[in-house]
Amino acid sequence: MFVNIEGLSLGYRSNIILHNIHMSLGKGEVTSIVGPNGAGKTTLLKSMASILPPQKGVVKIDGVDVRSIRSTDLAKIQAYVPQQASSGFPLTVLETVMLGRKPYIRWGVKRQDLHIVETLLAELRLEHYAERYMDELSGGERQKVLIARALAQQPNMLLLDEPTSALDIRHQLEVLEIVRGLAKRSGILVVLILHDLELAARYSDVVYMLKDGTVFANGTPEEVFTAPNMEAVYGVRMEIEQAAHGMKMTAVEPLQVYQKEEFYVSRCTI
């Protein structure tokens, strides 16, 4: 496997967020991390990106601890796109994507760097926006630019934190089609956090479902997205069926224990 996570535990001060996480991820796969709010999804992704150091355990890429890899070298191996990226200084689309070449640039932009960026803009259908400023773009267009910037690093591993957040359905499908196509054509590992479970089932090869900072279930979408798992992790009764494009999931009702908790809270606030 390309990436192995062994016994990862992580927290903030005395609050432990992740508990003994084990994962094995291969190149050419799209892996989704799902789970309710507070399950530890973003914390896990940041640890994989070597942004947050674990308290216990290790994240290995090709058998090497990510913490032992120099930042410049790591930037050539993996690219991380957060859920919300700061726009910073006003930059054009071309300038923003060119930032992804920073690990390779020494004395200035070379013809090869420009060729890579122009190719990416064409593949993501962004070439007509090259001279436009980032704050002039829609949310979906900006998200594609950030993915292009990450791909300009020519990574073997792409980490995306909720890449479809706040996008309309057209841009959601477009972004996920691009991501899956890249994994299959280029053989890179794509790891993404998704809240839309139907999209996760449709576009993922492997799914890791978190609950309370632990891996509750993992496997193919069909193995993970089951009615018992949805009840145990999300607290809802769910009807699940195979559809022409992925899986159809209908949330029927919250479990009784959740209804009692909500009733108790409402009584206490009167």
C-alpha positions in Angstrom: 0.0 0.0 0.0 1.1 3.5 -0.7 -0.1 5.1 2.6 -0.3 3.3 5.9 -1.6 4.8 9.1 -0.7 2.8 12.1 -2.2 3.3 15.6 -2.8 7.1 15.1 -4.0 9.0 18.1 -4.3 12.8 18.2 -6.0 15.5 20.3 -5.9 19.0 21.5 -4.5 19.4 25.0 -6.4 16.8 27.1 -9.2 16.3 24.5 -8.4 13.2 22.4 -10.0 13.5 18.9 -8.6 10.4 17.2 -8.2 7.0 18.8 -5.9 4.3 17.4 -6.6 4.9 13.7 -5.4 2.2 11.2 -5.8 2.8 7.4 -4.2 1.3 4.3 -4.6 3.3 1.0 -3.4 2.5 -2.5 -2.5 4.6 -5.5 -5.2 5.1 -8.2 -8.0 4.9 -5.6 -10.5 7.5 -4.4 -11.0 7.1 -0.7 -13.7 9.0 1.1 -13.8 9.7 4.8 -17.3 10.1 6.2 -19.0 10.5 9.5 -21.1 12.9 11.6 -19.9 16.3 12.8 -17.2 16.0 15.4 -16.1 12.5 14.3 -12.5 13.7 13.6 -12.5 13.8 9.8 -10.7 17.0 9.3 -8.3 16.3 12.1 -7.4 13.0 10.4 -6.9 14.6 7.0 -4.6 17.3 8.5 -2.6 14.6 10.3 -2.2 12.8 7.0 -1.0 16.0 5.5 1.6 16.4 8.3 -0.1 19.6 9.5 -1.0 18.1 12.9 1.6 15.8 14.5 0.1 12.7 16.1 0.4 12.0 19.8 0.8 8.3 19.1 1.2 6.2 16.0 2.5 7.2 12.6 1.5 8.1 9.0 3.8 6.4 6.4 4.1 7.1 2.7 5.9 4.4 0.9 7.1 3.1 4.3 8.5 6.5 5.4 7.2 8.5 8.3 5.8 11.8 6.9 7.3 13.7 9.8 10.8 12.7 8.6 10.2 14.1 5.1 11.4 17.6 4.4 8.5 20.0 3.6 9.8 20.8 0.1 10.0 17.1 -0.7 6.7 16.4 0.9 5.1 19.1 -1.3 6.2 17.1 -4.3 4.5 13.9 -2.9 1.2 15.2 -1.6 -1.1 18.2 -2.0 -3.7 19.4 0.5 -6.7 21.5 -0.3 -8.5 22.8 2.8 -12.2 23.4 3.0 -11.8 27.1 3.1 -8.6 28.6 1.7 -7.7 32.2 2.3 -7.6 34.3 -0.8 -4.7 36.4 0.6 -3.3 38.9 -1.9 -5.3 39.4 -5.1 -4.0 37.0 -7.6 -5.1 35.9 -11.1 -6.0 32.3 -11.8 -2.7 31.8 -13.6 -0.7 33.2 -10.7 -2.7 31.1 -8.2 -2.1 27.8 -10.0 1.6 28.7 -10.6 2.0 28.8 -6.8 1.7 25.0 -7.0 5.1 24.9 -8.8 6.9 26.6 -5.9 8.6 23.3 -4.7 10.2 23.0 -8.1 11.2 26.7 -8.8 14.6 27.9 -7.8 15.6 31.0 -9.8 12.4 31.7 -11.7 9.5 30.2 -13.7 10.7 28.0 -16.5 9.0 27.1 -19.7 8.2 23.6 -18.2 6.4 25.2 -15.3 4.3 27.4 -17.6 3.5 24.3 -19.8 2.3 22.3 -16.8 0.1 25.1 -15.5 -1.4 25.8 -18.9 -2.1 22.1 -19.4 -3.9 21.9 -16.1 -6.0 25.0 -16.9 -7.0 23.4 -20.1 -7.8 20.0 -18.5 -10.0 21.7 -15.9 -11.5 24.0 -18.5 -10.1 27.1 -16.8 -8.0 28.5 -19.6 -10.6 31.3 -20.3 -10.2 32.5 -16.6 -6.4 32.6 -16.6 -6.2 36.4 -16.4 -9.2 36.9 -14.1 -8.7 37.5 -10.4 -9.8 34.8 -7.9 -12.3 37.1 -6.2 -14.1 37.4 -9.5 -14.9 33.7 -9.7 -17.8 31.7 -8.5 -17.4 29.2 -5.7 -17.2 26.2 -8.0 -14.7 28.0 -10.3 -12.5 28.9 -7.3 -12.6 25.3 -6.1 -11.4 24.0 -9.4 -8.5 26.6 -9.4 -7.4 25.4 -5.9 -7.5 21.8 -7.2 -5.4 22.9 -10.2 -2.9 24.6 -7.9 -2.6 21.4 -5.9 -2.1 19.3 -9.0 0.6 21.7 -10.2 2.7 20.2 -7.4 2.5 16.9 -9.4 1.7 15.0 -6.3 1.2 11.2 -5.8 -1.5 12.0 -3.2 -4.3 14.6 -3.2 -6.1 15.4 0.1 -9.3 17.3 -0.2 -11.4 18.6 2.7 -15.0 18.8 1.6 -14.3 19.8 -2.0 -18.0 20.1 -2.8 -19.0 22.2 0.2 -21.3 25.1 -0.7 -21.2 24.1 -4.4 -24.4 23.7 -6.5 -25.0 20.2 -7.9 -23.5 20.9 -11.3 -20.2 22.0 -9.8 -20.3 19.1 -7.3 -20.5 16.6 -10.1 -17.9 18.4 -12.2 -15.4 18.5 -9.4 -15.8 14.9 -8.4 -15.7 13.7 -12.0 -12.4 15.6 -12.4 -11.0 14.1 -9.2 -12.0 10.5 -10.1 -10.7 10.9 -13.6 -7.3 12.0 -12.3 -7.1 9.1 -9.9 -7.8 6.6 -12.7 -5.7 8.2 -15.4 -2.7 9.4 -13.4 -2.7 6.7 -10.7 -2.7 9.2 -7.8 -4.3 8.5 -4.5 -7.2 10.8 -3.7 -8.5 11.1 -0.2 -11.5 13.4 0.4 -14.0 14.2 3.1 -17.6 14.2 2.0 -20.8 14.9 3.8 -23.0 13.9 0.9 -23.1 10.1 1.4 -24.7 9.4 -2.0 -21.8 11.2 -3.7 -19.4 9.3 -1.6 -20.9 6.1 -2.6 -20.9 7.0 -6.3 -17.4 8.3 -6.6 -15.4 6.3 -4.0 -13.5 3.0 -4.3 -13.0 2.8 -0.6 -14.9 4.4 2.3 -13.8 4.9 5.9 -16.6 5.8 8.3 -15.6 7.5 11.5 -17.5 7.6 14.8 -16.2 9.3 17.9 -12.7 9.5 16.6 -12.4 5.8 15.6 -12.8 3.8 12.4 -16.3 2.3 12.8 -16.3 0.7 9.3 -14.3 0.6 6.2 -14.5 -1.1 2.8 -16.4 -0.6 -0.5 -19.4 1.7 -0.4 -21.7 -1.3 -0.4 -19.9 -2.7 2.6 -19.9 0.5 4.6 -23.2 2.1 3.7 -25.6 -0.3 5.4 -28.7 0.4 7.4 -27.2 -0.9 10.7 -24.1 1.2 10.2 -26.2 4.3 9.5 -28.2 3.7 12.6 -25.2 3.2 14.8 -23.1 6.1 13.4 -25.7 8.7 12.4 -28.6 7.8 14.6 -31.1 7.6 11.8 -33.2 4.8 10.2 -32.1 4.8 6.6 -33.5 3.0 3.5 -30.7 2.1 1.1 -31.0 0.7 -2.4 -28.8 0.3 -5.4 -29.5 2.8 -8.2 -28.3 3.2 -11.7 -25.6 5.7 -10.5 -24.4 4.6 -7.1 -26.7 4.2 -4.1 -30.0 5.8 -3.1 -30.2 6.7 0.6 -33.3 8.0 2.2 -33.2 9.1 5.8 -36.6 8.0 7.3 -36.5 9.1 10.9 -34.1 9.7 13.8 -33.8 6.9 16.3 -35.9 7.1 19.4 -32.9 7.8 21.6 -32.2 10.9 19.6 -35.8 12.0 19.8 -35.7 11.6 23.6 -32.5 13.7 23.9 -34.1 16.5 21.8 -37.3 16.4 23.9 -35.2 16.6 27.1 -33.2 19.6 25.8 -36.4 21.4 24.7 -38.0 20.9 28.1 -34.9 22.2 29.9 -34.9 25.4 27.8 -38.5 26.3 28.4 
